[in-house]
Amino acid sequence: MTASLEQLRRCHVAVDLGAARTRVYVKGEGLVVDQPSVAAVNTRTGALIAVGELAERMTGRTPDYIRVVRPVSGGTVVDIEMAQRMLRHLLGDRMRRSLRRKAPRLRAAACTPHDADPLAQRATIETLVGLGARRVELVDTLIAAAVGCGLPVERPEATMIMVCGAAATQVAVLSLGSIVTAERMPVGGEAVDRAIVQHLRHEHALVLPSQSVRPLQLALHGTGLTAHGPSATEIHGRDVATGLARSVVIDTAAVREAIQTPLTAVLDGIYKVLRECPPDLVADLADRGIMMVGGSALLPGLDQMLREATGMPVHIAERPDVCAVQGLGEMLEGRVEPLVLDPLGA
């Protein structure tokens, strides 16, 4: 953990800037913002037209003078000014006025991906300083998510967490409130989406609208990625050759095979973490298993695939998409008690 629990208790607001969604937790009020990390801009005037869900619905449907941008990529802020504007509009006037009253002493906490470089950390800090924060505390996303889903992070026993994000997947073994070993793979929900889109283009000459990928994954729901799911499903798209709308019935077994490549990279990361982990902690994990959090943890059948591949129990958090920001909120509210180790007397 980059910041201490004592420092985090002094913070007033916590922000989780994700590639897919932005979430803001305000001390004493709870989760006040949970919106897509998307903004629509008029390129002629520079004016911000929409943010959040409305901007996301505009993706692929705008005239040439309106640009839909994502100021966060892979948990890293890539456009500081746009991220600040997006956050201001997502918070709204009433919440911003409430925070402005604390301006001289406003402190903020933010999640950062595991092993984020100093430049990425600085971009996160600059974004929140632009909102009026006088001090910004950074917390590793893995620690925040583990606290948010109720894992006994502070105890001297192993817990394994897997944060499935849109652009990256992070896996770690935690003990005594710290990361024992961790791995970050540049493969997430977006990589699975791309694999599905490429499969449909090559096998069916069909271009899938960007907002139709998620419904296709939901069509595999139930047992999803396993062989016991539905054998076929109908999907609508655009013909590559003619440009006309067309519907095809696709074999879900072929879709499952198409997305194995990105999922194999995730399995490799889990194996690497387990190889580098001390044997005593691995023995703990055989009983406890893996806790999955993050929006992509809900990919149908992913948990079953991990169970079969690792032979370990796999659990999905109750609300996997908001675990990281809820964990920050728990720390802000002072609900997390540190493990006190009294020095032994002579």
Secondary structure, DSSP 8 states (H G I E B T S, - for coil): --S-HHHHHT-SEEEEE-SSEEEEEETTTEEEEEEES-EEEETTT--EEEETHHHHHTTT---TTEEEE-SEETTEES-HHHHHHHHHHHHHHHHHHHHHTTGGG-EEEEEE-TT--HHHHHHHHHHHHTTT-SEEEEEEHHHHHHHHTT--TTSSS-EEEEEE-SS-EEEEEEETTEEEEEEEES--HHHHHHHHHHHHHHHH-EE--GGGHHHHHHHTTTTTTSTTS-SEEEEEEEETTT--EEEEEEEHHHHHHHTHHHHHHHHHHHHHHHHHS-HHHHHHHHHH-EEEESGGGGSTTHHHHHHHHH-S-EEE-SSGGGHHHHHHHHHHTT------------
